[in-house]
């Protein structure tokens, strides 16, 4: 198994996933989620919004947090139990989003980890939050 068992985790461990958000990502996310808010898909309408242009769905960027948890830290077998999110700034088509997770506490009895979650674009936070996950134990 790639990733970590609960017993291998320590407070302070981090991992990241990065992705450049493309036009196709936004259109496909709109189709899958059924969120066709014009601020995401219609340039003319988006120009008149507070963002002054199109922006990616917030949950598209937040999905990178799930990718970091499920593929990097803790990794495969991780069960997502909860997530808080604070959207700090818009993500635009062409932006590269880096999602980073950091272990902040461990519940040995329940085999659960709490992780600080952050998404950055050009070093600036676009999403901040906290995740609670169930982590596979060794044996």
HURACOR-V582317 format. One record per residue. SS is DSSP state (A for helix, B for strand, O for the rest). PHI is phi as a letter, one per 30 degrees, with the letter a starting at -180 (none if undefined). PSI is psi in whole degrees, -180 to 180 (NA if undefined). Layout:
ss=SS phi=PHI psi=PSI
ss=SS phi=PHI psi=PSI
This chain:
ss=O phi=none psi=129
ss=O phi=d psi=154
ss=O phi=j psi=-157
ss=O phi=b psi=144
ss=O phi=d psi=161
ss=A phi=e psi=-42
ss=A phi=d psi=-19
ss=A phi=c psi=-8
ss=O phi=d psi=151
ss=O phi=b psi=146
ss=O phi=e psi=135
ss=O phi=j psi=-15
ss=O phi=d psi=142
ss=B phi=b psi=159
ss=B phi=a psi=155
ss=B phi=b psi=156
ss=B phi=b psi=137
ss=B phi=b psi=147
ss=B phi=a psi=137
ss=B phi=d psi=125
ss=O phi=d psi=116
ss=O phi=c psi=168
ss=A phi=e psi=-44
ss=A phi=d psi=-41
ss=A phi=e psi=-45
ss=A phi=d psi=-45
ss=A phi=d psi=-44
ss=A phi=d psi=-40
ss=A phi=d psi=-41
ss=A phi=e psi=-41
ss=A phi=d psi=-46
ss=A phi=d psi=-42
ss=A phi=d psi=-17
ss=O phi=i psi=16
ss=O phi=d psi=93
ss=O phi=c psi=30
ss=O phi=e psi=126
ss=A phi=e psi=-25
ss=A phi=d psi=-21
ss=A phi=c psi=-32
ss=A phi=b psi=-8
ss=O phi=b psi=108
ss=A phi=e psi=-41
ss=A phi=d psi=-47
ss=A phi=d psi=-42
ss=A phi=d psi=-33
ss=A phi=d psi=-31
ss=O phi=d psi=-3
ss=O phi=d psi=174
ss=O phi=d psi=-20
ss=O phi=d psi=-15
ss=O phi=h psi=37
ss=O phi=l psi=169
ss=O phi=d psi=146
ss=O phi=b psi=152
ss=O phi=d psi=155
ss=O phi=e psi=135
ss=A phi=e psi=-38
ss=A phi=d psi=-20
ss=A phi=d psi=-48
ss=A phi=d psi=-41
ss=A phi=d psi=-28
ss=A phi=d psi=-24
ss=A phi=d psi=-26
ss=A phi=d psi=-45
ss=A phi=e psi=-41
ss=A phi=d psi=-43
ss=A phi=d psi=-43
ss=A phi=d psi=-43
ss=A phi=d psi=-18
ss=A phi=c psi=-19
ss=O phi=c psi=-60
ss=O phi=b psi=114
ss=O phi=d psi=-29
ss=O phi=j psi=-164
ss=O phi=e psi=139
ss=O phi=j psi=-11
ss=O phi=d psi=137
ss=B phi=c psi=121
ss=B phi=d psi=119
ss=B phi=c psi=-29
ss=B phi=a psi=159
ss=B phi=a psi=131
ss=B phi=c psi=146
ss=B phi=b psi=138
ss=B phi=b psi=116
ss=B phi=d psi=117
ss=O phi=c psi=-30
ss=O phi=a psi=157
ss=O phi=d psi=155
ss=O phi=c psi=130
ss=O phi=c psi=156
ss=O phi=e psi=133
ss=O phi=j psi=-15
ss=O phi=d psi=144
ss=B phi=c psi=121
ss=B phi=c psi=129
ss=B phi=c psi=115
ss=B phi=c psi=127
ss=B phi=b psi=137
ss=B phi=c psi=142
ss=B phi=b psi=127
ss=B phi=d psi=124
ss=B phi=c psi=-24
ss=B phi=a psi=156
ss=B phi=b psi=134
ss=B phi=c psi=97
ss=O phi=d psi=-41
ss=O phi=d psi=-42
ss=O phi=c psi=-4
ss=O phi=h psi=47
ss=B phi=c psi=149
ss=B phi=b psi=144
ss=B phi=c psi=134
ss=B phi=b psi=137
ss=B phi=d psi=136
ss=B phi=b psi=132
ss=B phi=b psi=138
ss=B phi=c psi=130
ss=B phi=b psi=147
ss=B phi=b psi=121
ss=O phi=h psi=39
ss=O phi=i psi=0
ss=B phi=c psi=138
ss=B phi=d psi=131
ss=B phi=c psi=-25
ss=B phi=b psi=138
ss=B phi=b psi=148
ss=B phi=a psi=-161
ss=B phi=b psi=138
ss=B phi=c psi=148
ss=B phi=c psi=127
ss=B phi=b psi=152
ss=B phi=c psi=133
ss=O phi=c psi=134
ss=O phi=e psi=140
ss=O phi=c psi=154
ss=O phi=d psi=134
ss=O phi=i psi=NA
